Amino acid sequence: MVIKSRVLLPVLVLAGPVCLMAAAFARQAAPAPDVIAVQASRPGADIAATMFGVFFEDINFAADGGLYPERIKNRSFEFAEPLAGWTRRFMSDGELTIRTDRPLNANNPRYLRVRVHSPGNGFVVSNTGFRGIGVQAGSEYVVSAYARTVGPGPQSVRVTLNDERGGLLGQAVLGGFTGEWTRYEATITPSATTARAQFQVVVDQAGDVDLDMVSLVPKDTWNNRRNGLRKDLVQLLADLKPGFIRFPGGCIVEGRRLELRYQWKNTVGDIADRRNLINRWADENDRLAPDYYQSFGLGFFEYFQLAEDIGASPLPILNCGMACQFNSGELAPAEQLDEYVQDALDLIEFANGPVSGRWGDLRASMGHPAPFGLKMLGVGNEQWGPQYVERYQRFAAALKAKHPEIQLVASAGPAPAGPLFEFLWGRMREMKADLVDEHYYMPPSWFLANATRYDKYERSGPKVFAGEYAAHVAGPGRPGNRNNWQAALAEAAFLTGLERNADVVRMASYAPLFAHVDAWQWAPDLIWFDNLRSFGTPSYYVQKVFGTNAGTRIVPVTINGGIAAAQHGLYASASLDGRTNEIVVKVVNSEAAARPVRLAIDGAAPRGDARITILASADLLAENSLDQPGRVAPVESRVTLGTADLRLELQPQSVTVVRLPKGL
Ligand code: AHR
């Protein structure tokens, strides 16, 4: 390859907000700059559009109580404790009973009968919501319920929102009840904002009234959809520009036992018809949450729609006939596996099939006649052992025969090395799997040491999906793990290694994605929220900086002529962005001292403005929070290029992205 020109760029010293400090830089008795050499004239493999994505699992109240903004807990009275979340006020004479005769439908067998003997000032049943009910002043909320009156019973109920002291924030009437189940809906606009509103159903007449699917949802959802998703949380996802979204997990795909596994067919169609299921994370370790259920209001249709809305490729993961191997490890007998395989084939029809077919017709009836463009499917979650290989083989044979266009994701087990991992990789190579899903929840030191992991990987065979990872500062899975800058910085160093090896690594996602500050089971997590607010962690901003600055082709990069990792604590990757004709250089300085570097770009003549993004903190323990969401956040600037070498002073403990117009 002929290198046409060596481009000399101006001396820039970047410190804090980017500033030109050539003179100051010259005066310092600084160490000689490290040379980051980028060969822009030698573009290599493409960087997959799916390179940086997100992994959604309903853990930490990520769905009900989180992304799915239903405010009413146990809206259909289907929890094991049917009145969980509901209480009556003992101010008037009446009773609550759970009944199953003449239910709303077979998947929703229970309902609440309110019998009022003498209403006084109103017989009140209230709901606690998900660790409280968050409402915003002036926003509209849709309150709805299925109801029927029994005999000469009440034909209406009042629904009120109250503040913590009982003051009325707004109310509406649901009325005109008959003897048949009918859905009623009204709007409430609260007069004040509170994260802990009280929701009350008030019955003002004597007699019996039946209620089911009692719901309070915001009108203002992402894309203003009915049964839509929480806007601020989807916005945080959209801002990452994720290449894919993996769903619905995670261990919940597997279930503690097979009967508790995630079954996508139970999550589509009318929401009143979706059968509730206890969440796999309800009884995890010491953070018990017996009130953690899946209403499936956020089901597979909504996941596909979310993927489309945020421009991410959908990656559903399906149970392959194995319950969680950390729990029962229950296996579906070989003769029952066809049912699981059929679920996968039907899912492809649901996502992509013609509306003339059963599953395509269901998709159309839910409002999306066009295909969702499914291209990938995961077979099992974090499975291991020969039993998994047998099951993967059965799935792959059936799916590839009918849908060779669908890429299959296979598991590499729960650890990033060791016998389980080696065994699975060996078998997946033999079976020519498309993508192998590696998981690593490891200390920051592991991420730094493994920034060269994929420089050494075999180039042929299955590609890598770094499907779940997070730096655990207190040790893998230990209590005390925090979303601090130390973790995020190590992840950033590791990501340069993934990007440098984009020919091998085609996808990557941090895990888990969401956590409710008052109801979590696992930390660290990428995004935290309460009932009204949310924030991205330092790790979130690392994802954002990489996701929004992914190039389209990798180009060779070295530090001081050697591998672009762990050189004086520096880690780098470089790419070309064919969409903007820019050279994108990412450099992580993992050390506590500022570091002068010189960018030597061969095969380009950068001109005009360079765009620079810096994510840094001098404090490795720095964290973001609901009150200080931007303590660690990227700072962007532009610098006009001149004619000398491009010199940068990397801030201590920083991630720097430089986008240079290629100029050729
Ligand atoms: O991300 C949390 C859990 O970690 C996932 O559910 C599982 O796949 C892994 O063990």
Residues whose N, C-alpha, C, O or C-beta is under 5 A from the ligand:
A	BS01	AHR	G250 C251 E382 A511 P512
